[in-house]
Amino acid sequence: MILGVNGLRLSADEKAFFGDERPWGFILFARNLSESEQVRDLAAAVRECVGRPEAPIFIDQEGGRVQRLRPPLAPNYPDAAAIGALYTREPEAGLRASWLMGRLHAFELTRHDLSANCFPVLDVPSEGAHDVIGDRAFAHEPDAVAALGRAAADGLMAGGILPVMKHIPGHGRAGVDSHKALPRVDAPLKELHDWDFAPFRALSDLPMAMTAHVVYADIDSENPSTTSRRVIRDVIRGQIGFDGLLMSDDVSMHALSGDFSARASAILAAGCDLVLHCTGVMAEMQAIAERAPELCGKSFERAASALAARRQADGADEDQARAEFARLLDCPEVAA
């Protein structure tokens, strides 16, 4: 399991719980971030609890609406749609901007001792869909999403940060926000295969992916992909060909049903390798821990492979990268 933290520092209860249960990784949100030394101290504290200096710490640092590190910890970045608009006008400039944003995120995450970013978003929005994805998407057609997503992932990895593509196999058609309700998509499988799944298939070699809490009625009319063995086995592992580490989206989102123990069991039984829980609520984490076994077998192998994919950062010059990105996107605050 990957777990959240309640505040800026670990409580005594959190230290004891994390030490006993030893989650594989952690995820931080704005409530956990105040200033640089505090973030680094928190990262060190959670790793000390589990006795693994390499324990991965995730964050959602996309740009635009979804960006946890904010000034003064990091500048505000444009959303993915702005990069997509540049790509439409000047493809090479758009690809370069996407790579640079990934690389700049990596500078900031590394500075705060974080190791993985839940980015890029590879969803392809469709007309009439809920705007929960909206401008978080690079474009409205799969080839552009795949190209820009690849550039962003490469930028992250060049800076020593692991990317997590989301939301596999595609959240772009969802008519409701899965944080609040369960979306149902009725498009035929062939259309999904040719359109929604295509960016994930193009980037299926990435080390990690996060599921979509979406029902695809033509595949499994009862269960969202996160808890659907059919979607995970036949689509994510089969048609898309992703054999990396698969984590759920946040188990506390209202798209899922049942208590937290039941949700965790269903996620793991369906074939996800890891349950993600983000809120830091102790009772919920305890219920998940009751059902989350020791990481083993193929899931252990995937987790080890994902961590092994992290490499030393390149020698990119941060100031030059910032200046170039600011010039391409006309956002001088990034270079400030």
Secondary structure, 3 states (H helix, E strand, C coil): CEEECCCCCCCHHHHHHHHHHCCCEEEECHHHCCCHHHHHHHHHHHHHHHCCCCCCEEECEEECCEECCCCCCCCCCCCHHHHHHHHHHCHHHHHHHHHHHHHHHHHHHHHCCCCEECCCECCCCCCCCCCCCHHHCCCCCHHHHHHHHHHHHHHHHHCCCEEEEEEECCCCCCCCCCCCCCCEECCCHHHHHHHHCHHHHHCCCCCEEEECCCEECCCCCCCCHHHCHHHHHHHHHHHCCCCCEEEEEECCCCCCCCCHHHHHHHHHHHCCCEEEECCCCHHHHHHHHHHCCCCCHHHHHHHHHHHHCCCCCCCCCHHHHHHHHHHHHCCHHHCC
